[in-house]
Amino acid sequence: MISWASLLTILGMMAVTYFTRLIGFFALRNRTLSKRAAAVADAAPGCVLIAVIAPYFVSDKPSELIALALTVFAASRWGMLPTVLVGVVSAGVLGHLMK
């Protein structure tokens, strides 16, 4: 059973992420981006993903290292959404199985 504090934290993170995307959409919707700005906007999701998983590169837990390897493999083959799904599912399943 998930605690109320964890649930509220997850919902708060979802809200902040969604509103950040909305702010970006409304701030840039009527503007034409330069090629450089468009390249930066295209690279941002990958940079965020790397920032999230970077601490696991120095982990001493085998489950996290295996999940990291699976995520890197998925990132080399597929887009952002499948990669995130592979990372989350593999980290959860391997973390549960390899306690």
N, CA, C and O atoms as a GROMACS GRO file, in nm:
protein
  396
    1MET      N    1   0.085  -0.119   0.000
    1MET     CA    2   0.000   0.000   0.000
    1MET      C    3   0.089   0.123   0.000
    1MET      O    4   0.183   0.134   0.079
    2ILE      N    5   0.058   0.213  -0.087
    2ILE     CA    6   0.136   0.336  -0.099
    2ILE      C    7   0.088   0.437   0.006
    2ILE      O    8  -0.032   0.451   0.033
    3SER      N    9   0.184   0.506   0.064
    3SER     CA   10   0.149   0.603   0.167
    3SER      C   11   0.094   0.730   0.102
    3SER      O   12   0.119   0.758  -0.015
    4TRP      N   13   0.020   0.806   0.182
    4TRP     CA   14  -0.036   0.931   0.131
    4TRP      C   15   0.074   1.029   0.092
    4TRP      O   16   0.061   1.102  -0.006
    5ALA      N   17   0.182   1.031   0.169
    5ALA     CA   18   0.292   1.122   0.138
    5ALA      C   19   0.354   1.088   0.003
    5ALA      O   20   0.386   1.176  -0.076
    6SER      N   21   0.372   0.957  -0.023
    6SER     CA   22   0.428   0.915  -0.152
    6SER      C   23   0.332   0.948  -0.266
    6SER      O   24   0.374   0.997  -0.371
    7LEU      N   25   0.205   0.922  -0.245
    7LEU     CA   26   0.106   0.951  -0.349
    7LEU      C   27   0.102   1.100  -0.380
    7LEU      O   28   0.100   1.140  -0.496
    8LEU      N   29   0.100   1.183  -0.276
    8LEU     CA   30   0.098   1.328  -0.297
    8LEU      C   31   0.226   1.376  -0.365
    8LEU      O   32   0.222   1.467  -0.448
    9THR      N   33   0.339   1.315  -0.331
    9THR     CA   34   0.465   1.352  -0.396
    9THR      C   35   0.460   1.318  -0.544
    9THR      O   36   0.501   1.398  -0.628
   10ILE      N   37   0.411   1.198  -0.577
   10ILE     CA   38   0.401   1.157  -0.718
   10ILE      C   39   0.307   1.249  -0.794
   10ILE      O   40   0.338   1.292  -0.905
   11LEU      N   41   0.191   1.279  -0.735
   11LEU     CA   42   0.096   1.368  -0.802
   11LEU      C   43   0.153   1.508  -0.817
   11LEU      O   44   0.130   1.574  -0.919
   12GLY      N   45   0.227   1.555  -0.719
   12GLY     CA   46   0.290   1.686  -0.729
   12GLY      C   47   0.395   1.690  -0.839
   12GLY      O   48   0.404   1.788  -0.913
   13MET      N   49   0.474   1.583  -0.851
   13MET     CA   50   0.573   1.578  -0.958
   13MET      C   51   0.506   1.573  -1.094
   13MET      O   52   0.553   1.635  -1.190
   14MET      N   53   0.395   1.499  -1.103
   14MET     CA   54   0.321   1.494  -1.229
   14MET      C   55   0.270   1.633  -1.266
   14MET      O   56   0.281   1.674  -1.381
   15ALA      N   57   0.214   1.704  -1.169
   15ALA     CA   58   0.160   1.837  -1.195
   15ALA      C   59   0.268   1.934  -1.238
   15ALA      O   60   0.249   2.011  -1.332
   16VAL      N   61   0.381   1.932  -1.170
   16VAL     CA   62   0.491   2.023  -1.206
   16VAL      C   63   0.543   1.992  -1.346
   16VAL      O   64   0.569   2.084  -1.424
   17THR      N   65   0.558   1.863  -1.378
   17THR     CA   66   0.605   1.826  -1.511
   17THR      C   67   0.507   1.870  -1.618
   17THR      O   68   0.547   1.924  -1.721
   18TYR      N   69   0.379   1.846  -1.594
   18TYR     CA   70   0.278   1.881  -1.694
   18TYR      C   71   0.269   2.032  -1.711
   18TYR      O   72   0.260   2.081  -1.824
   19PHE      N   73   0.270   2.107  -1.602
   19PHE     CA   74   0.260   2.253  -1.612
   19PHE      C   75   0.386   2.313  -1.676
   19PHE      O   76   0.377   2.415  -1.744
   20THR      N   77   0.500   2.252  -1.656
   20THR     CA   78   0.622   2.299  -1.722
   20THR      C   79   0.608   2.284  -1.873
   20THR      O   80   0.646   2.373  -1.950
   21ARG      N   81   0.552   2.172  -1.915
   21ARG     CA   82   0.529   2.152  -2.058
   21ARG      C   83   0.427   2.251  -2.112
   21ARG      O   84   0.444   2.304  -2.221
   22LEU      N   85   0.321   2.276  -2.035
   22LEU     CA   86   0.219   2.373  -2.079
   22LEU      C   87   0.278   2.513  -2.091
   22LEU      O   88   0.249   2.585  -2.186
   23ILE      N   89   0.361   2.552  -1.996
   23ILE     CA   90   0.423   2.684  -2.001
   23ILE      C   91   0.510   2.696  -2.126
   23ILE      O   92   0.507   2.799  -2.195
   24GLY      N   93   0.588   2.593  -2.156
   24GLY     CA   94   0.670   2.595  -2.277
   24GLY      C   95   0.586   2.604  -2.402
   24GLY      O   96   0.620   2.676  -2.496
   25PHE      N   97   0.475   2.530  -2.405
   25PHE     CA   98   0.387   2.534  -2.522
   25PHE      C   99   0.328   2.673  -2.540
   25PHE      O  100   0.331   2.727  -2.651
   26PHE      N  101   0.274   2.731  -2.434
   26PHE     CA  102   0.211   2.862  -2.448
   26PHE      C  103   0.313   2.973  -2.473
   26PHE      O  104   0.281   3.071  -2.540
   27ALA      N  105   0.434   2.959  -2.420
   27ALA     CA  106   0.536   3.062  -2.442
   27ALA      C  107   0.592   3.059  -2.584
   27ALA      O  108   0.634   3.163  -2.636
   28LEU      N  109   0.593   2.941  -2.647
   28LEU     CA  110   0.658   2.928  -2.778
   28LEU      C  111   0.562   2.900  -2.892
   28LEU      O  112   0.607   2.884  -3.006
   29ARG      N  113   0.433   2.893  -2.868
   29ARG     CA  114   0.341   2.847  -2.972
   29ARG      C  115   0.332   2.941  -3.092
   29ARG      O  116   0.307   2.893  -3.203
   30ASN      N  117   0.351   3.070  -3.077
   30ASN     CA  118   0.339   3.163  -3.189
   30ASN      C  119   0.474   3.213  -3.237
   30ASN      O  120   0.482   3.314  -3.307
   31ARG      N  121   0.579   3.145  -3.201
   31ARG     CA  122   0.713   3.188  -3.241
   31ARG      C  123   0.775   3.085  -3.336
   31ARG      O  124   0.746   2.966  -3.330
   32THR      N  125   0.859   3.136  -3.423
   32THR     CA  126   0.936   3.047  -3.510
   32THR      C  127   1.075   3.033  -3.451
   32THR      O  128   1.148   3.131  -3.434
   33LEU      N  129   1.111   2.910  -3.421
   33LEU     CA  130   1.241   2.884  -3.360
   33LEU      C  131   1.351   2.878  -3.466
   33LEU      O  132   1.328   2.831  -3.577
   34SER      N  133   1.467   2.926  -3.430
   34SER     CA  134   1.582   2.911  -3.519
   34SER      C  135   1.623   2.764  -3.519
   34SER      O  136   1.577   2.686  -3.436
   35LYS      N  137   1.708   2.727  -3.613
   35LYS     CA  138   1.752   2.588  -3.619
   35LYS      C  139   1.826   2.549  -3.491
   35LYS      O  140   1.812   2.437  -3.442
   36ARG      N  141   1.903   2.641  -3.439
   36ARG     CA  142   1.978   2.614  -3.316
   36ARG      C  143   1.883   2.593  -3.198
   36ARG      O  144   1.901   2.500  -3.119
   37ALA      N  145   1.783   2.681  -3.185
   37ALA     CA  146   1.686   2.668  -3.075
   37ALA      C  147   1.606   2.540  -3.089
   37ALA      O  148   1.576   2.474  -2.989
   38ALA      N  149   1.570   2.504  -3.213
   38ALA     CA  150   1.495   2.379  -3.235
   38ALA      C  151   1.581   2.258  -3.199
   38ALA      O  152   1.531   2.160  -3.144
   39ALA      N  153   1.711   2.264  -3.230
   39ALA     CA  154   1.800   2.153  -3.194
   39ALA      C  155   1.812   2.140  -3.043
   39ALA      O  156   1.816   2.028  -2.990
   40VAL      N  157   1.818   2.253  -2.973
   40VAL     CA  158   1.824   2.249  -2.826
   40VAL      C  159   1.695   2.191  -2.770
   40VAL      O  160   1.699   2.109  -2.677
   41ALA      N  161   1.580   2.232  -2.825
   41ALA     CA  162   1.452   2.180  -2.777
   41ALA      C  163   1.440   2.030  -2.804
   41ALA      O  164   1.382   1.957  -2.723
   42ASP      N  165   1.493   1.984  -2.917
   42ASP     CA  166   1.489   1.840  -2.947
   42ASP      C  167   1.578   1.759  -2.855
   42ASP      O  168   1.547   1.645  -2.823
   43ALA      N  169   1.690   1.817  -2.810
   43ALA     CA  170   1.785   1.744  -2.725
   43ALA      C  171   1.747   1.747  -2.578
   43ALA      O  172   1.800   1.668  -2.500
   44ALA      N  173   1.658   1.834  -2.539
   44ALA     CA  174   1.625   1.851  -2.396
   44ALA      C  175   1.573   1.723  -2.331
   44ALA      O  176   1.619   1.690  -2.222
   45PRO      N  177   1.477   1.649  -2.391
   45PRO     CA  178   1.429   1.528  -2.322
   45PRO      C  179   1.539   1.426  -2.296
   45PRO      O  180   1.542   1.365  -2.189
   46GLY      N  181   1.628   1.407  -2.391
   46GLY     CA  182   1.739   1.314  -2.370
   46GLY      C  183   1.831   1.360  -2.259
   46GLY      O  184   1.880   1.278  -2.180
   47CYS      N  185   1.855   1.491  -2.252
   47CYS     CA  186   1.940   1.544  -2.145
   47CYS      C  187   1.876   1.524  -2.008
   47CYS      O  188   1.945   1.493  -1.911
   48VAL      N  189   1.745   1.542  -2.002
   48VAL     CA  190   1.675   1.521  -1.874
   48VAL      C  191   1.684   1.374  -1.833
   48VAL      O  192   1.708   1.344  -1.716
   49LEU      N  193   1.666   1.284  -1.929
   49LEU     CA  194   1.674   1.141  -1.899
   49LEU      C  195   1.814   1.105  -1.849
   49LEU      O  196   1.827   1.030  -1.752
   50ILE      N  197   1.916   1.156  -1.913
   50ILE     CA  198   2.053   1.128  -1.869
   50ILE      C  199   2.076   1.183  -1.729
   50ILE      O  200   2.141   1.118  -1.647
   51ALA      N  201   2.024   1.302  -1.701
   51ALA     CA  202   2.041   1.361  -1.568
   51ALA      C  203   1.973   1.276  -1.460
   51ALA      O  204   2.022   1.267  -1.347
   52VAL      N  205   1.861   1.214  -1.496
   52VAL     CA  206   1.789   1.131  -1.399
   52VAL      C  207   1.863   1.001  -1.371
   52VAL      O  208   1.871   0.957  -1.256
   53ILE      N  209   1.919   0.939  -1.477
   53ILE     CA  210   1.981   0.807  -1.456
   53ILE      C  211   2.130   0.815  -1.428
   53ILE      O  212   2.190   0.713  -1.395
   54ALA      N  213   2.191   0.930  -1.439
   54ALA     CA  214   2.336   0.943  -1.420
   54ALA      C  215   2.384   0.890  -1.284
   54ALA      O  216   2.488   0.826  -1.281
   55PRO      N  217   2.315   0.914  -1.173
   55PRO     CA  218   2.364   0.860  -1.046
   55PRO      C  219   2.374   0.708  -1.043
   55PRO      O  220   2.451   0.653  -0.964
   56TYR      N  221   2.299   0.639  -1.128
   56TYR     CA  222   2.302   0.493  -1.126
   56TYR      C  223   2.427   0.437  -1.194
   56TYR      O  224   2.456   0.318  -1.180
   57PHE      N  225   2.502   0.521  -1.266
   57PHE     CA  226   2.626   0.475  -1.327
   57PHE      C  227   2.729   0.438  -1.220
   57PHE      O  228   2.819   0.358  -1.246
   58VAL      N  229   2.718   0.493  -1.100
   58VAL     CA  230   2.812   0.463  -0.992
   58VAL      C  231   2.748   0.378  -0.882
   58VAL      O  232   2.802   0.370  -0.772
   59SER      N  233   2.635   0.317  -0.911
   59SER     CA  234   2.567   0.235  -0.812
   59SER      C  235   2.642   0.104  -0.788
   59SER      O  236   2.708   0.052  -0.878
   60ASP      N  237   2.633   0.052  -0.667
   60ASP     CA  238   2.693  -0.078  -0.637
   60ASP      C  239   2.589  -0.189  -0.631
   60ASP      O  240   2.622  -0.302  -0.595
   61LYS      N  241   2.465  -0.159  -0.666
   61LYS     CA  242   2.358  -0.259  -0.667
   61LYS      C  243   2.347  -0.320  -0.806
   61LYS      O  244   2.328  -0.248  -0.904
   62PRO      N  245   2.358  -0.453  -0.816
   62PRO     CA  246   2.350  -0.518  -0.948
   62PRO      C  247   2.218  -0.492  -1.019
   62PRO      O  248   2.216  -0.477  -1.142
   63SER      N  249   2.108  -0.486  -0.945
   63SER     CA  250   1.978  -0.464  -1.010
   63SER      C  251   1.974  -0.329  -1.081
   63SER      O  252   1.919  -0.317  -1.191
   64GLU      N  253   2.032  -0.227  -1.019
   64GLU     CA  254   2.031  -0.094  -1.081
   64GLU      C  255   2.125  -0.089  -1.201
   64GLU      O  256   2.095  -0.022  -1.300
   65LEU      N  257   2.236  -0.158  -1.192
   65LEU     CA  258   2.329  -0.159  -1.305
   65LEU      C  259   2.270  -0.233  -1.425
   65LEU      O  260   2.288  -0.191  -1.539
   66ILE      N  261   2.200  -0.344  -1.399
   66ILE     CA  262   2.136  -0.419  -1.507
   66ILE      C  263   2.024  -0.335  -1.569
   66ILE      O  264   2.011  -0.329  -1.691
   67ALA      N  265   1.943  -0.270  -1.485
   67ALA     CA  266   1.837  -0.183  -1.536
   67ALA      C  267   1.895  -0.068  -1.617
   67ALA      O  268   1.838  -0.030  -1.719
   68LEU      N  269   2.006  -0.015  -1.574
   68LEU     CA  270   2.073   0.092  -1.648
   68LEU      C  271   2.119   0.041  -1.785
   68LEU      O  272   2.102   0.109  -1.886
   69ALA      N  273   2.178  -0.078  -1.789
   69ALA     CA  274   2.223  -0.134  -1.916
   69ALA      C  275   2.105  -0.157  -2.010
   69ALA      O  276   2.114  -0.128  -2.129
   70LEU      N  277   1.994  -0.209  -1.956
   70LEU     CA  278   1.875  -0.229  -2.039
   70LEU      C  279   1.822  -0.097  -2.092
   70LEU      O  280   1.776  -0.088  -2.206
   71THR      N  281   1.827   0.007  -2.009
   71THR     CA  282   1.778   0.138  -2.051
   71THR      C  283   1.867   0.197  -2.159
   71THR      O  284   1.817   0.254  -2.256
   72VAL      N  285   1.996   0.185  -2.143
   72VAL     CA  286   2.088   0.235  -2.245
   72VAL      C  287   2.068   0.159  -2.376
   72VAL      O  288   2.069   0.219  -2.483
   73PHE      N  289   2.049   0.028  -2.368
   73PHE     CA  290   2.022  -0.051  -2.488
   73PHE      C  291   1.893  -0.004  -2.554
   73PHE      O  292   1.888   0.014  -2.676
   74ALA      N  293   1.787   0.016  -2.474
   74ALA     CA  294   1.659   0.061  -2.530
   74ALA      C  295   1.674   0.199  -2.594
   74ALA      O  296   1.614   0.226  -2.698
   75ALA      N  297   1.753   0.286  -2.532
   75ALA     CA  298   1.772   0.421  -2.587
   75ALA      C  299   1.846   0.417  -2.720
   75ALA      O  300   1.826   0.505  -2.804
   76SER      N  301   1.930   0.316  -2.740
   76SER     CA  302   2.002   0.306  -2.867
   76SER      C  303   1.914   0.250  -2.978
   76SER      O  304   1.949   0.259  -3.096
   77ARG      N  305   1.800   0.192  -2.941
   77ARG     CA  306   1.714   0.129  -3.041
   77ARG      C  307   1.583   0.204  -3.065
   77ARG      O  308   1.536   0.211  -3.178
   78TRP      N  309   1.524   0.259  -2.958
   78TRP     CA  310   1.389   0.312  -2.968
   78TRP      C  311   1.384   0.458  -2.925
   78TRP      O  312   1.486   0.518  -2.891
   79GLY      N  313   1.264   0.513  -2.928
   79GLY     CA  314   1.241   0.652  -2.891
   79GLY      C  315   1.234   0.670  -2.740
   79GLY      O  316   1.264   0.579  -2.663
   80MET      N  317   1.193   0.790  -2.700
   80MET     CA  318   1.195   0.829  -2.559
   80MET      C  319   1.095   0.749  -2.476
   80MET      O  320   1.131   0.697  -2.370
   81LEU      N  321   0.972   0.737  -2.522
   81LEU     CA  322   0.869   0.670  -2.440
   81LEU      C  323   0.902   0.523  -2.415
   81LEU      O  324   0.897   0.479  -2.300
   82PRO      N  325   0.936   0.444  -2.518
   82PRO     CA  326   0.972   0.305  -2.488
   82PRO      C  327   1.095   0.294  -2.398
   82PRO      O  328   1.104   0.204  -2.314
   83THR      N  329   1.189   0.386  -2.415
   83THR     CA  330   1.309   0.384  -2.330
   83THR      C  331   1.274   0.409  -2.185
   83THR      O  332   1.324   0.340  -2.096
   84VAL      N  333   1.189   0.507  -2.160
   84VAL     CA  334   1.149   0.536  -2.022
   84VAL      C  335   1.072   0.417  -1.964
   84VAL      O  336   1.092   0.380  -1.848
   85LEU      N  337   0.985   0.357  -2.045
   85LEU     CA  338   0.909   0.242  -1.996
   85LEU      C  339   1.002   0.125  -1.963
   85LEU      O  340   0.985   0.060  -1.860
   86VAL      N  341   1.099   0.098  -2.049
   86VAL     CA  342   1.194  -0.009  -2.022
   86VAL      C  343   1.271   0.021  -1.893
   86VAL      O  344   1.291  -0.068  -1.810
   87GLY      N  345   1.314   0.144  -1.877
   87GLY     CA  346   1.389   0.182  -1.757
   87GLY      C  347   1.309   0.167  -1.630
   87GLY      O  348   1.357   0.111  -1.531
   88VAL      N  349   1.187   0.216  -1.631
   88VAL     CA  350   1.103   0.210  -1.511
   88VAL      C  351   1.066   0.066  -1.477
   88VAL      O  352   1.078   0.024  -1.362
   89VAL      N  353   1.023  -0.008  -1.578
   89VAL     CA  354   0.980  -0.147  -1.553
   89VAL      C  355   1.099  -0.233  -1.510
   89VAL      O  356   1.088  -0.310  -1.414
   90SER      N  357   1.211  -0.221  -1.580
   90SER     CA  358   1.327  -0.305  -1.544
   90SER      C  359   1.380  -0.269  -1.405
   90SER      O  360   1.418  -0.358  -1.329
   91ALA      N  361   1.382  -0.140  -1.372
   91ALA     CA  362   1.429  -0.101  -1.238
   91ALA      C  363   1.335  -0.154  -1.131
   91ALA      O  364   1.380  -0.201  -1.026
   92GLY      N  365   1.206  -0.147  -1.156
   92GLY     CA  366   1.109  -0.195  -1.057
   92GLY      C  367   1.113  -0.345  -1.039
   92GLY      O  368   1.118  -0.395  -0.927
   93VAL      N  369   1.112  -0.417  -1.151
   93VAL     CA  370   1.110  -0.564  -1.144
   93VAL      C  371   1.242  -0.617  -1.088
   93VAL      O  372   1.243  -0.701  -0.998
   94LEU      N  373   1.353  -0.568  -1.141
   94LEU     CA  374   1.483  -0.618  -1.092
   94LEU      C  375   1.507  -0.577  -0.947
   94LEU      O  376   1.565  -0.654  -0.870
   95GLY      N  377   1.465  -0.458  -0.910
   95GLY     CA  378   1.479  -0.417  -0.770
   95GLY      C  379   1.398  -0.505  -0.676
   95GLY      O  380   1.442  -0.534  -0.565
   96HIS      N  381   1.280  -0.547  -0.721
   96HIS     CA  382   1.196  -0.635  -0.639
   96HIS      C  383   1.255  -0.776  -0.632
   96HIS      O  384   1.257  -0.838  -0.526
   97LEU      N  385   1.303  -0.827  -0.746
   97LEU     CA  386   1.354  -0.964  -0.751
   97LEU      C  387   1.491  -0.980  -0.686
   97LEU      O  388   1.523  -1.087  -0.634
   98MET      N  389   1.571  -0.876  -0.688
   98MET     CA  390   1.710  -0.887  -0.641
   98MET      C  391   1.733  -0.812  -0.510
   98MET      O  392   1.840  -0.756  -0.490
   99LYS      N  393   1.635  -0.809  -0.422
   99LYS     CA  394   1.651  -0.742  -0.293
   99LYS      C  395   1.761  -0.805  -0.213
   99LYS      O  396   1.789  -0.761  -0.102
   0.00000   0.00000   0.00000
